[in-house]
Amino acid sequence: MSTIKSARRLIETSPDLPDARILAQLVLSLESEGTFNLGLLYTLSPDNFELALDVLRDWRLDRYYMGKARLFDVSWQLREMAQPDAT
């Protein structure tokens, strides 16, 4: 399975897990070229740490990969769900 699909699957199937939230933050930071606290990577499980490194590698090598758009959408949805209601 591709890195992008693996990351998307983790975020979609386990949005409440800290690892999924960290991975979503990483994706959003990469897409927006914003900041990301690298120390968060060390809190990931060993498998998800490797997945995060693979995401970084793939992002760098292929910034315009079409599957990335779906991963970004899922990550954005997770961030929106996690924000408290403004009303």
RADAHU-V877217 format. One record per residue. N is the residue number from 1. RES is the residue in one small letter. PSI is psi in whole degrees, 0 to 359 (* if undefined). D_FIRST is the distance of its C-alpha to the first C-alpha in Angstrom with 2 decimals. Layout:
N/RES/PSI/D_FIRST + N/RES/PSI/D_FIRST
This chain:
1/m/142/0.00 + 2/s/158/3.78 + 3/t/315/6.59 + 4/i/316/8.38 + 5/k/320/6.51 + 6/s/315/6.49 + 7/a/315/10.01 + 8/r/317/11.04 + 9/r/317/10.29 + 10/l/314/12.31 + 11/i/319/15.00 + 12/e/319/15.34 + 13/t/339/15.55 + 14/s/56/17.57 + 15/p/342/19.64 + 16/d/349/22.50 + 17/l/138/20.89 + 18/p/323/22.13 + 19/d/320/18.76 + 20/a/320/17.41 + 21/r/318/20.65 + 22/i/317/20.51 + 23/l/320/17.03 + 24/a/319/18.40 + 25/q/318/21.51 + 26/l/314/19.74 + 27/v/315/18.00 + 28/l/321/21.41 + 29/s/319/23.19 + 30/l/315/21.09 + 31/e/320/21.54 + 32/s/356/25.24 + 33/e/38/25.80 + 34/g/191/27.43 + 35/t/157/27.93 + 36/f/134/25.71 + 37/n/103/27.06 + 38/l/336/25.19 + 39/g/334/26.77 + 40/l/331/24.47 + 41/l/327/21.57 + 42/y/348/23.61 + 43/t/351/23.71 + 44/l/153/19.98 + 45/s/158/18.90 + 46/p/317/17.90 + 47/d/318/14.17 + 48/n/334/14.31 + 49/f/314/16.57 + 50/e/321/14.08 + 51/l/317/11.53 + 52/a/318/14.58 + 53/l/321/15.42 + 54/d/321/12.11 + 55/v/315/12.75 + 56/l/315/16.24 + 57/r/311/15.42 + 58/d/320/13.24 + 59/w/318/15.93 + 60/r/318/18.61 + 61/l/328/17.37 + 62/d/74/16.46 + 63/r/342/18.47 + 64/y/21/18.55 + 65/y/130/14.99 + 66/m/325/15.32 + 67/g/339/12.29 + 68/k/326/14.05 + 69/a/318/16.87 + 70/r/320/15.22 + 71/l/318/14.06 + 72/f/316/17.68 + 73/d/315/19.14 + 74/v/319/17.60 + 75/s/320/18.72 + 76/w/317/22.08 + 77/q/319/22.53 + 78/l/317/22.03 + 79/r/319/24.61 + 80/e/322/26.98 + 81/m/329/26.81 + 82/a/343/27.60 + 83/q/137/30.65 + 84/p/153/33.97 + 85/d/133/35.93 + 86/a/353/38.35 + 87/t/*/41.08
